[in-house]
């Protein structure tokens, strides 16, 4: 699961909280969650990471990257809505793209992607 977020997005905060819980319960099933911060200022991501470090043990923290970093490349295109989530299967094929809050049926798709 690749989730694009901003530091000040309330919906992002809620989604990432739920996804963190899913991550902790399913990391042993090779579930991977990557947070991609799309704030213009890296300081916002640094503040998010600092807060996460203080709030969660290391085993509950997923990797985050700053999309504006020099050398960062991805093929997800222009992100216009926060959050935006991309669910990829084990073969890295797109299963779901969700702009905005993750929905209940999205969780079903996420569970199915683990099998």
GUTI-985178 format. One record per atom (N, C-alpha, C): chain; residue in one letter; x, y, z; atom name. Coordinates in steps of 0.1 Angstrom, whole numbers. Layout:
N
<node mol="A" type="a" px="X" py="Y" pz="Z" atom="CA"/>
...
//
This chain:
115
<node mol="A" type="x" px="9" py="-12" pz="0" atom="N"/>
<node mol="A" type="x" px="0" py="0" pz="0" atom="CA"/>
<node mol="A" type="x" px="9" py="12" pz="0" atom="C"/>
<node mol="A" type="x" px="7" py="21" pz="-10" atom="N"/>
<node mol="A" type="x" px="14" py="34" pz="-10" atom="CA"/>
<node mol="A" type="x" px="4" py="45" pz="-8" atom="C"/>
<node mol="A" type="x" px="7" py="53" pz="3" atom="N"/>
<node mol="A" type="x" px="-3" py="63" pz="7" atom="CA"/>
<node mol="A" type="x" px="4" py="77" pz="6" atom="C"/>
<node mol="A" type="x" px="-2" py="85" pz="-2" atom="N"/>
<node mol="A" type="x" px="3" py="99" pz="-3" atom="CA"/>
<node mol="A" type="x" px="-5" py="108" pz="7" atom="C"/>
<node mol="A" type="x" px="3" py="116" pz="14" atom="N"/>
<node mol="A" type="x" px="-4" py="124" pz="25" atom="CA"/>
<node mol="A" type="x" px="3" py="137" pz="27" atom="C"/>
<node mol="A" type="x" px="-3" py="146" pz="34" atom="N"/>
<node mol="A" type="x" px="3" py="158" pz="39" atom="CA"/>
<node mol="A" type="x" px="2" py="158" pz="54" atom="C"/>
<node mol="A" type="x" px="11" py="166" pz="60" atom="N"/>
<node mol="A" type="x" px="12" py="166" pz="74" atom="CA"/>
<node mol="A" type="x" px="-1" py="172" pz="81" atom="C"/>
<node mol="A" type="x" px="-7" py="182" pz="75" atom="N"/>
<node mol="A" type="x" px="-18" py="189" pz="81" atom="CA"/>
<node mol="A" type="x" px="-32" py="183" pz="77" atom="C"/>
<node mol="A" type="x" px="-33" py="172" pz="70" atom="N"/>
<node mol="A" type="x" px="-45" py="167" pz="65" atom="CA"/>
<node mol="A" type="x" px="-51" py="158" pz="75" atom="C"/>
<node mol="A" type="x" px="-63" py="162" pz="80" atom="N"/>
<node mol="A" type="x" px="-70" py="154" pz="91" atom="CA"/>
<node mol="A" type="x" px="-74" py="140" pz="86" atom="C"/>
<node mol="A" type="x" px="-79" py="140" pz="74" atom="N"/>
<node mol="A" type="x" px="-83" py="127" pz="68" atom="CA"/>
<node mol="A" type="x" px="-71" py="118" pz="67" atom="C"/>
<node mol="A" type="x" px="-60" py="123" pz="62" atom="N"/>
<node mol="A" type="x" px="-47" py="116" pz="61" atom="CA"/>
<node mol="A" type="x" px="-43" py="110" pz="75" atom="C"/>
<node mol="A" type="x" px="-44" py="118" pz="85" atom="N"/>
<node mol="A" type="x" px="-40" py="114" pz="99" atom="CA"/>
<node mol="A" type="x" px="-49" py="102" pz="103" atom="C"/>
<node mol="A" type="x" px="-62" py="103" pz="101" atom="N"/>
<node mol="A" type="x" px="-71" py="92" pz="104" atom="CA"/>
<node mol="A" type="x" px="-68" py="79" pz="96" atom="C"/>
<node mol="A" type="x" px="-66" py="81" pz="83" atom="N"/>
<node mol="A" type="x" px="-63" py="69" pz="75" atom="CA"/>
<node mol="A" type="x" px="-50" py="63" pz="79" atom="C"/>
<node mol="A" type="x" px="-40" py="71" pz="81" atom="N"/>
<node mol="A" type="x" px="-27" py="65" pz="85" atom="CA"/>
<node mol="A" type="x" px="-27" py="58" pz="98" atom="C"/>
<node mol="A" type="x" px="-35" py="63" pz="107" atom="N"/>
<node mol="A" type="x" px="-37" py="57" pz="120" atom="CA"/>
<node mol="A" type="x" px="-42" py="42" pz="118" atom="C"/>
<node mol="A" type="x" px="-53" py="41" pz="110" atom="N"/>
<node mol="A" type="x" px="-59" py="28" pz="108" atom="CA"/>
<node mol="A" type="x" px="-50" py="19" pz="100" atom="C"/>
<node mol="A" type="x" px="-43" py="25" pz="90" atom="N"/>
<node mol="A" type="x" px="-33" py="17" pz="82" atom="CA"/>
<node mol="A" type="x" px="-21" py="13" pz="91" atom="C"/>
<node mol="A" type="x" px="-17" py="21" pz="100" atom="N"/>
<node mol="A" type="x" px="-6" py="17" pz="109" atom="CA"/>
<node mol="A" type="x" px="-11" py="5" pz="117" atom="C"/>
<node mol="A" type="x" px="-23" py="5" pz="122" atom="N"/>
<node mol="A" type="x" px="-28" py="-7" pz="130" atom="CA"/>
<node mol="A" type="x" px="-28" py="-19" pz="121" atom="C"/>
<node mol="A" type="x" px="-33" py="-18" pz="108" atom="N"/>
<node mol="A" type="x" px="-33" py="-29" pz="99" atom="CA"/>
<node mol="A" type="x" px="-19" py="-34" pz="96" atom="C"/>
<node mol="A" type="x" px="-10" py="-24" pz="95" atom="N"/>
<node mol="A" type="x" px="4" py="-27" pz="92" atom="CA"/>
<node mol="A" type="x" px="10" py="-36" pz="103" atom="C"/>
<node mol="A" type="x" px="8" py="-32" pz="116" atom="N"/>
<node mol="A" type="x" px="13" py="-39" pz="127" atom="CA"/>
<node mol="A" type="x" px="8" py="-53" pz="128" atom="C"/>
<node mol="A" type="x" px="-5" py="-55" pz="125" atom="N"/>
<node mol="A" type="x" px="-11" py="-68" pz="125" atom="CA"/>
<node mol="A" type="x" px="-7" py="-77" pz="113" atom="C"/>
<node mol="A" type="x" px="-2" py="-71" pz="102" atom="N"/>
<node mol="A" type="x" px="0" py="-79" pz="90" atom="CA"/>
<node mol="A" type="x" px="14" py="-78" pz="84" atom="C"/>
<node mol="A" type="x" px="23" py="-72" pz="91" atom="N"/>
<node mol="A" type="x" px="36" py="-71" pz="86" atom="CA"/>
<node mol="A" type="x" px="42" py="-85" pz="84" atom="C"/>
<node mol="A" type="x" px="39" py="-94" pz="93" atom="N"/>
<node mol="A" type="x" px="44" py="-108" pz="92" atom="CA"/>
<node mol="A" type="x" px="39" py="-115" pz="80" atom="C"/>
<node mol="A" type="x" px="28" py="-110" pz="73" atom="N"/>
<node mol="A" type="x" px="23" py="-116" pz="61" atom="CA"/>
<node mol="A" type="x" px="28" py="-109" pz="49" atom="C"/>
<node mol="A" type="x" px="39" py="-102" pz="51" atom="N"/>
<node mol="A" type="x" px="47" py="-94" pz="40" atom="CA"/>
<node mol="A" type="x" px="39" py="-82" pz="35" atom="C"/>
<node mol="A" type="x" px="30" py="-77" pz="43" atom="N"/>
<node mol="A" type="x" px="23" py="-65" pz="40" atom="CA"/>
<node mol="A" type="x" px="33" py="-53" pz="42" atom="C"/>
<node mol="A" type="x" px="33" py="-44" pz="32" atom="N"/>
<node mol="A" type="x" px="42" py="-33" pz="32" atom="CA"/>
<node mol="A" type="x" px="33" py="-20" pz="30" atom="C"/>
<node mol="A" type="x" px="36" py="-11" pz="39" atom="N"/>
<node mol="A" type="x" px="30" py="2" pz="38" atom="CA"/>
<node mol="A" type="x" px="41" py="13" pz="37" atom="C"/>
<node mol="A" type="x" px="40" py="21" pz="27" atom="N"/>
<node mol="A" type="x" px="49" py="32" pz="24" atom="CA"/>
<node mol="A" type="x" px="41" py="45" pz="24" atom="C"/>
<node mol="A" type="x" px="45" py="54" pz="32" atom="N"/>
<node mol="A" type="x" px="39" py="68" pz="33" atom="CA"/>
<node mol="A" type="x" px="47" py="77" pz="24" atom="C"/>
<node mol="A" type="x" px="41" py="84" pz="15" atom="N"/>
<node mol="A" type="x" px="48" py="94" pz="6" atom="CA"/>
<node mol="A" type="x" px="42" py="107" pz="10" atom="C"/>
<node mol="A" type="x" px="51" py="116" pz="16" atom="N"/>
<node mol="A" type="x" px="46" py="129" pz="19" atom="CA"/>
<node mol="A" type="x" px="48" py="138" pz="7" atom="C"/>
<node mol="A" type="x" px="37" py="146" pz="5" atom="N"/>
<node mol="A" type="x" px="37" py="155" pz="-7" atom="CA"/>
<node mol="A" type="x" px="36" py="170" pz="-3" atom="C"/>
<node mol="A" type="x" px="40" py="173" pz="10" atom="N"/>
<node mol="A" type="x" px="41" py="187" pz="14" atom="CA"/>
<node mol="A" type="x" px="53" py="193" pz="6" atom="C"/>
<node mol="A" type="x" px="52" py="206" pz="4" atom="N"/>
<node mol="A" type="x" px="62" py="213" pz="-3" atom="CA"/>
<node mol="A" type="x" px="75" py="215" pz="5" atom="C"/>
<node mol="A" type="x" px="73" py="215" pz="19" atom="N"/>
<node mol="A" type="x" px="84" py="217" pz="28" atom="CA"/>
<node mol="A" type="x" px="88" py="204" pz="35" atom="C"/>
<node mol="A" type="x" px="100" py="200" pz="34" atom="N"/>
<node mol="A" type="x" px="104" py="187" pz="41" atom="CA"/>
<node mol="A" type="x" px="103" py="188" pz="56" atom="C"/>
<node mol="A" type="x" px="103" py="200" pz="61" atom="N"/>
<node mol="A" type="x" px="102" py="202" pz="76" atom="CA"/>
<node mol="A" type="x" px="89" py="195" pz="81" atom="C"/>
<node mol="A" type="x" px="78" py="196" pz="72" atom="N"/>
<node mol="A" type="x" px="66" py="190" pz="76" atom="CA"/>
<node mol="A" type="x" px="67" py="174" pz="78" atom="C"/>
<node mol="A" type="x" px="74" py="168" pz="69" atom="N"/>
<node mol="A" type="x" px="76" py="154" pz="70" atom="CA"/>
<node mol="A" type="x" px="85" py="151" pz="82" atom="C"/>
<node mol="A" type="x" px="95" py="159" pz="84" atom="N"/>
<node mol="A" type="x" px="104" py="157" pz="96" atom="CA"/>
<node mol="A" type="x" px="96" py="158" pz="109" atom="C"/>
<node mol="A" type="x" px="87" py="167" pz="110" atom="N"/>
<node mol="A" type="x" px="78" py="168" pz="121" atom="CA"/>
<node mol="A" type="x" px="69" py="156" pz="123" atom="C"/>
<node mol="A" type="x" px="64" py="151" pz="112" atom="N"/>
<node mol="A" type="x" px="56" py="139" pz="113" atom="CA"/>
<node mol="A" type="x" px="64" py="127" pz="118" atom="C"/>
<node mol="A" type="x" px="76" py="126" pz="112" atom="N"/>
<node mol="A" type="x" px="85" py="114" pz="116" atom="CA"/>
<node mol="A" type="x" px="89" py="116" pz="131" atom="C"/>
<node mol="A" type="x" px="91" py="128" pz="135" atom="N"/>
<node mol="A" type="x" px="95" py="130" pz="149" atom="CA"/>
<node mol="A" type="x" px="84" py="126" pz="158" atom="C"/>
<node mol="A" type="x" px="72" py="131" pz="155" atom="N"/>
<node mol="A" type="x" px="60" py="127" pz="163" atom="CA"/>
<node mol="A" type="x" px="58" py="112" pz="163" atom="C"/>
<node mol="A" type="x" px="59" py="106" pz="152" atom="N"/>
<node mol="A" type="x" px="57" py="91" pz="151" atom="CA"/>
<node mol="A" type="x" px="68" py="84" pz="159" atom="C"/>
<node mol="A" type="x" px="80" py="89" pz="159" atom="N"/>
<node mol="A" type="x" px="91" py="83" pz="167" atom="CA"/>
<node mol="A" type="x" px="87" py="84" pz="182" atom="C"/>
<node mol="A" type="x" px="82" py="95" pz="186" atom="N"/>
<node mol="A" type="x" px="78" py="96" pz="200" atom="CA"/>
<node mol="A" type="x" px="66" py="88" pz="204" atom="C"/>
<node mol="A" type="x" px="57" py="87" pz="195" atom="N"/>
<node mol="A" type="x" px="44" py="81" pz="198" atom="CA"/>
<node mol="A" type="x" px="43" py="66" pz="196" atom="C"/>
<node mol="A" type="x" px="52" py="60" pz="187" atom="N"/>
<node mol="A" type="x" px="51" py="46" pz="184" atom="CA"/>
<node mol="A" type="x" px="64" py="39" pz="185" atom="C"/>
<node mol="A" type="x" px="64" py="26" pz="190" atom="N"/>
<node mol="A" type="x" px="76" py="19" pz="190" atom="CA"/>
<node mol="A" type="x" px="81" py="16" pz="176" atom="C"/>
<node mol="A" type="x" px="93" py="13" pz="174" atom="N"/>
<node mol="A" type="x" px="99" py="11" pz="161" atom="CA"/>
<node mol="A" type="x" px="91" py="1" pz="152" atom="C"/>
<node mol="A" type="x" px="87" py="-9" pz="158" atom="N"/>
<node mol="A" type="x" px="79" py="-20" pz="151" atom="CA"/>
<node mol="A" type="x" px="66" py="-15" pz="145" atom="C"/>
<node mol="A" type="x" px="61" py="-3" pz="150" atom="N"/>
<node mol="A" type="x" px="49" py="2" pz="145" atom="CA"/>
<node mol="A" type="x" px="50" py="13" pz="135" atom="C"/>
<node mol="A" type="x" px="63" py="16" pz="132" atom="N"/>
<node mol="A" type="x" px="65" py="27" pz="122" atom="CA"/>
<node mol="A" type="x" px="68" py="21" pz="108" atom="C"/>
<node mol="A" type="x" px="62" py="27" pz="98" atom="N"/>
<node mol="A" type="x" px="64" py="23" pz="85" atom="CA"/>
<node mol="A" type="x" px="73" py="33" pz="78" atom="C"/>
<node mol="A" type="x" px="79" py="30" pz="67" atom="N"/>
<node mol="A" type="x" px="88" py="39" pz="60" atom="CA"/>
<node mol="A" type="x" px="80" py="51" pz="54" atom="C"/>
<node mol="A" type="x" px="86" py="62" pz="54" atom="N"/>
<node mol="A" type="x" px="81" py="74" pz="48" atom="CA"/>
<node mol="A" type="x" px="91" py="80" pz="39" atom="C"/>
<node mol="A" type="x" px="87" py="87" pz="28" atom="N"/>
<node mol="A" type="x" px="96" py="94" pz="19" atom="CA"/>
<node mol="A" type="x" px="90" py="107" pz="16" atom="C"/>
<node mol="A" type="x" px="98" py="116" pz="12" atom="N"/>
<node mol="A" type="x" px="93" py="130" pz="7" atom="CA"/>
<node mol="A" type="x" px="94" py="130" pz="-8" atom="C"/>
<node mol="A" type="x" px="82" py="132" pz="-14" atom="N"/>
<node mol="A" type="x" px="82" py="131" pz="-28" atom="CA"/>
<node mol="A" type="x" px="90" py="142" pz="-35" atom="C"/>
<node mol="A" type="x" px="92" py="153" pz="-29" atom="N"/>
<node mol="A" type="x" px="99" py="165" pz="-35" atom="CA"/>
<node mol="A" type="x" px="114" py="163" pz="-33" atom="C"/>
<node mol="A" type="x" px="119" py="152" pz="-27" atom="N"/>
<node mol="A" type="x" px="133" py="150" pz="-25" atom="CA"/>
<node mol="A" type="x" px="141" py="149" pz="-38" atom="C"/>
<node mol="A" type="x" px="152" py="155" pz="-39" atom="N"/>
<node mol="A" type="x" px="161" py="153" pz="-51" atom="CA"/>
<node mol="A" type="x" px="163" py="138" pz="-54" atom="C"/>
<node mol="A" type="x" px="161" py="134" pz="-66" atom="N"/>
<node mol="A" type="x" px="163" py="121" pz="-70" atom="CA"/>
<node mol="A" type="x" px="151" py="112" pz="-68" atom="C"/>
<node mol="A" type="x" px="140" py="116" pz="-61" atom="N"/>
<node mol="A" type="x" px="128" py="108" pz="-59" atom="CA"/>
<node mol="A" type="x" px="121" py="106" pz="-72" atom="C"/>
<node mol="A" type="x" px="118" py="94" pz="-75" atom="N"/>
<node mol="A" type="x" px="110" py="90" pz="-87" atom="CA"/>
<node mol="A" type="x" px="99" py="80" pz="-84" atom="C"/>
<node mol="A" type="x" px="88" py="82" pz="-90" atom="N"/>
<node mol="A" type="x" px="77" py="72" pz="-89" atom="CA"/>
<node mol="A" type="x" px="69" py="73" pz="-102" atom="C"/>
<node mol="A" type="x" px="60" py="64" pz="-104" atom="N"/>
<node mol="A" type="x" px="51" py="64" pz="-116" atom="CA"/>
<node mol="A" type="x" px="37" py="66" pz="-112" atom="C"/>
<node mol="A" type="x" px="34" py="72" pz="-101" atom="N"/>
<node mol="A" type="x" px="20" py="74" pz="-96" atom="CA"/>
<node mol="A" type="x" px="13" py="86" pz="-102" atom="C"/>
<node mol="A" type="x" px="20" py="94" pz="-110" atom="N"/>
<node mol="A" type="x" px="14" py="106" pz="-116" atom="CA"/>
<node mol="A" type="x" px="11" py="117" pz="-107" atom="C"/>
<node mol="A" type="x" px="3" py="126" pz="-112" atom="N"/>
<node mol="A" type="x" px="0" py="138" pz="-104" atom="CA"/>
<node mol="A" type="x" px="-10" py="135" pz="-93" atom="C"/>
<node mol="A" type="x" px="-7" py="139" pz="-81" atom="N"/>
<node mol="A" type="x" px="-16" py="136" pz="-69" atom="CA"/>
<node mol="A" type="x" px="-23" py="149" pz="-66" atom="C"/>
<node mol="A" type="x" px="-37" py="150" pz="-67" atom="N"/>
<node mol="A" type="x" px="-44" py="162" pz="-65" atom="CA"/>
<node mol="A" type="x" px="-53" py="161" pz="-53" atom="C"/>
<node mol="A" type="x" px="-54" py="150" pz="-47" atom="N"/>
<node mol="A" type="x" px="-63" py="148" pz="-35" atom="CA"/>
<node mol="A" type="x" px="-55" py="141" pz="-24" atom="C"/>
<node mol="A" type="x" px="-56" py="146" pz="-12" atom="N"/>
<node mol="A" type="x" px="-50" py="140" pz="0" atom="CA"/>
<node mol="A" type="x" px="-61" py="135" pz="9" atom="C"/>
<node mol="A" type="x" px="-59" py="123" pz="14" atom="N"/>
<node mol="A" type="x" px="-49" py="113" pz="9" atom="CA"/>
<node mol="A" type="x" px="-52" py="107" pz="-4" atom="C"/>
<node mol="A" type="x" px="-43" py="101" pz="-10" atom="N"/>
<node mol="A" type="x" px="-45" py="92" pz="-22" atom="CA"/>
<node mol="A" type="x" px="-37" py="79" pz="-19" atom="C"/>
<node mol="A" type="x" px="-44" py="68" pz="-21" atom="N"/>
<node mol="A" type="x" px="-38" py="55" pz="-18" atom="CA"/>
<node mol="A" type="x" px="-38" py="46" pz="-30" atom="C"/>
<node mol="A" type="x" px="-27" py="39" pz="-32" atom="N"/>
<node mol="A" type="x" px="-26" py="30" pz="-42" atom="CA"/>
<node mol="A" type="x" px="-23" py="16" pz="-36" atom="C"/>
<node mol="A" type="x" px="-32" py="6" pz="-39" atom="N"/>
<node mol="A" type="x" px="-30" py="-7" pz="-34" atom="CA"/>
<node mol="A" type="x" px="-25" py="-15" pz="-46" atom="C"/>
<node mol="A" type="x" px="-13" py="-21" pz="-43" atom="N"/>
<node mol="A" type="x" px="-6" py="-29" pz="-53" atom="CA"/>
<node mol="A" type="x" px="-6" py="-44" pz="-48" atom="C"/>
<node mol="A" type="x" px="-7" py="-53" pz="-57" atom="N"/>
<node mol="A" type="x" px="-6" py="-67" pz="-53" atom="CA"/>
<node mol="A" type="x" px="8" py="-72" pz="-53" atom="C"/>
<node mol="A" type="x" px="11" py="-84" pz="-50" atom="N"/>
<node mol="A" type="x" px="24" py="-89" pz="-48" atom="CA"/>
<node mol="A" type="x" px="33" py="-88" pz="-61" atom="C"/>
<node mol="A" type="x" px="26" py="-87" pz="-73" atom="N"/>
<node mol="A" type="x" px="33" py="-86" pz="-85" atom="CA"/>
<node mol="A" type="x" px="34" py="-71" pz="-89" atom="C"/>
<node mol="A" type="x" px="31" py="-62" pz="-80" atom="N"/>
<node mol="A" type="x" px="32" py="-47" pz="-81" atom="CA"/>
<node mol="A" type="x" px="22" py="-42" pz="-92" atom="C"/>
<node mol="A" type="x" px="11" py="-49" pz="-93" atom="N"/>
<node mol="A" type="x" px="0" py="-44" pz="-102" atom="CA"/>
<node mol="A" type="x" px="-10" py="-36" pz="-94" atom="C"/>
<node mol="A" type="x" px="-15" py="-26" pz="-100" atom="N"/>
<node mol="A" type="x" px="-25" py="-18" pz="-93" atom="CA"/>
<node mol="A" type="x" px="-38" py="-25" pz="-91" atom="C"/>
<node mol="A" type="x" px="-42" py="-26" pz="-79" atom="N"/>
<node mol="A" type="x" px="-55" py="-33" pz="-75" atom="CA"/>
<node mol="A" type="x" px="-66" py="-22" pz="-72" atom="C"/>
<node mol="A" type="x" px="-61" py="-11" pz="-66" atom="N"/>
<node mol="A" type="x" px="-71" py="-1" pz="-62" atom="CA"/>
<node mol="A" type="x" px="-64" py="13" pz="-62" atom="C"/>
<node mol="A" type="x" px="-70" py="23" pz="-66" atom="N"/>
<node mol="A" type="x" px="-66" py="37" pz="-64" atom="CA"/>
<node mol="A" type="x" px="-78" py="44" pz="-56" atom="C"/>
<node mol="A" type="x" px="-75" py="49" pz="-45" atom="N"/>
<node mol="A" type="x" px="-85" py="56" pz="-37" atom="CA"/>
<node mol="A" type="x" px="-81" py="71" pz="-35" atom="C"/>
<node mol="A" type="x" px="-88" py="80" pz="-40" atom="N"/>
<node mol="A" type="x" px="-86" py="94" pz="-37" atom="CA"/>
<node mol="A" type="x" px="-95" py="98" pz="-26" atom="C"/>
<node mol="A" type="x" px="-89" py="103" pz="-15" atom="N"/>
<node mol="A" type="x" px="-97" py="106" pz="-3" atom="CA"/>
<node mol="A" type="x" px="-97" py="94" pz="7" atom="C"/>
<node mol="A" type="x" px="-106" py="95" pz="17" atom="N"/>
<node mol="A" type="x" px="-105" py="85" pz="28" atom="CA"/>
<node mol="A" type="x" px="-107" py="71" pz="23" atom="C"/>
<node mol="A" type="x" px="-100" py="62" pz="28" atom="N"/>
<node mol="A" type="x" px="-102" py="47" pz="26" atom="CA"/>
<node mol="A" type="x" px="-116" py="43" pz="30" atom="C"/>
<node mol="A" type="x" px="-123" py="36" pz="22" atom="N"/>
<node mol="A" type="x" px="-136" py="31" pz="25" atom="CA"/>
<node mol="A" type="x" px="-137" py="17" pz="30" atom="C"/>
<node mol="A" type="x" px="-148" py="13" pz="36" atom="N"/>
<node mol="A" type="x" px="-149" py="0" pz="42" atom="CA"/>
<node mol="A" type="x" px="-146" py="-11" pz="32" atom="C"/>
<node mol="A" type="x" px="-151" py="-10" pz="19" atom="N"/>
<node mol="A" type="x" px="-148" py="-20" pz="10" atom="CA"/>
<node mol="A" type="x" px="-134" py="-20" pz="5" atom="C"/>
<node mol="A" type="x" px="-127" py="-9" pz="7" atom="N"/>
<node mol="A" type="x" px="-112" py="-8" pz="4" atom="CA"/>
<node mol="A" type="x" px="-105" py="-17" pz="13" atom="C"/>
<node mol="A" type="x" px="-109" py="-18" pz="26" atom="N"/>
<node mol="A" type="x" px="-103" py="-27" pz="36" atom="CA"/>
<node mol="A" type="x" px="-104" py="-42" pz="31" atom="C"/>
<node mol="A" type="x" px="-116" py="-45" pz="26" atom="N"/>
<node mol="A" type="x" px="-118" py="-58" pz="20" atom="CA"/>
<node mol="A" type="x" px="-108" py="-61" pz="9" atom="C"/>
<node mol="A" type="x" px="-106" py="-52" pz="0" atom="N"/>
<node mol="A" type="x" px="-96" py="-53" pz="-11" atom="CA"/>
<node mol="A" type="x" px="-82" py="-55" pz="-5" atom="C"/>
<node mol="A" type="x" px="-79" py="-48" pz="6" atom="N"/>
<node mol="A" type="x" px="-66" py="-49" pz="12" atom="CA"/>
<node mol="A" type="x" px="-64" py="-62" pz="18" atom="C"/>
<node mol="A" type="x" px="-74" py="-68" pz="25" atom="N"/>
<node mol="A" type="x" px="-73" py="-81" pz="30" atom="CA"/>
<node mol="A" type="x" px="-71" py="-92" pz="19" atom="C"/>
<node mol="A" type="x" px="-79" py="-90" pz="8" atom="N"/>
<node mol="A" type="x" px="-78" py="-100" pz="-3" atom="CA"/>
<node mol="A" type="x" px="-64" py="-99" pz="-9" atom="C"/>
<node mol="A" type="x" px="-58" py="-87" pz="-9" atom="N"/>
<node mol="A" type="x" px="-44" py="-86" pz="-15" atom="CA"/>
<node mol="A" type="x" px="-34" py="-94" pz="-8" atom="C"/>
<node mol="A" type="x" px="-37" py="-98" pz="5" atom="N"/>
<node mol="A" type="x" px="-27" py="-105" pz="13" atom="CA"/>
<node mol="A" type="x" px="-27" py="-120" pz="10" atom="C"/>
<node mol="A" type="x" px="-38" py="-125" pz="3" atom="N"/>
<node mol="A" type="x" px="-39" py="-139" pz="1" atom="CA"/>
<node mol="A" type="x" px="-32" py="-143" pz="-13" atom="C"/>
//
